[in-house]
C-alpha cells in the first residue's frame, strides 16, 4: 500500500456500522462475485426475518437511506463505485422480492434474473 493510500485510509476512517451496512454484512469483502454474495445475503434476510410486504418495504427504505450515507464514505476513500459496497444489491434484491409470494421457486427465479440483469448491464457498459 502506497503512502497516499495510507493517508486516504487514515483520513476517511469508516465506522464498523458503516462497514456492516455498505458491505452487506461484510459479504462485499468476498474476492469473487461480491455483488452476488450481497444479493444472497438479501435473500437470506428476506427468507428468515422479513414476513410481510410492509416489513420488506421498511427494511428496503432504511437500507436505501443508510446506504446513501455509508457508501459515500467508501466512495470518498476508494473512488467511484467500490466493489466492496453491495448495499445497492441488497436494496435492489428486496425491491425485486417485494409483492411476490414467499415460495422457493419464485424467490430463486428473482435472484437469478436479478443477477443475469446485472451481468448484462456490466457487459453492455464495457462495450461503450
Secondary structure, 3 states (H helix, E strand, C coil): CCHHHHHHHHHCCCCHHHHHHHCCCCHHHCCCCHHHHHHHHHHHHHHHCCCCHHHHHHHHHHHHHHHHHHHHHHHHHHCCCCCCCCHHHHHHHHHHHCCCCCCHHHHHHHHHHHHHHHHHHHHHHHCC
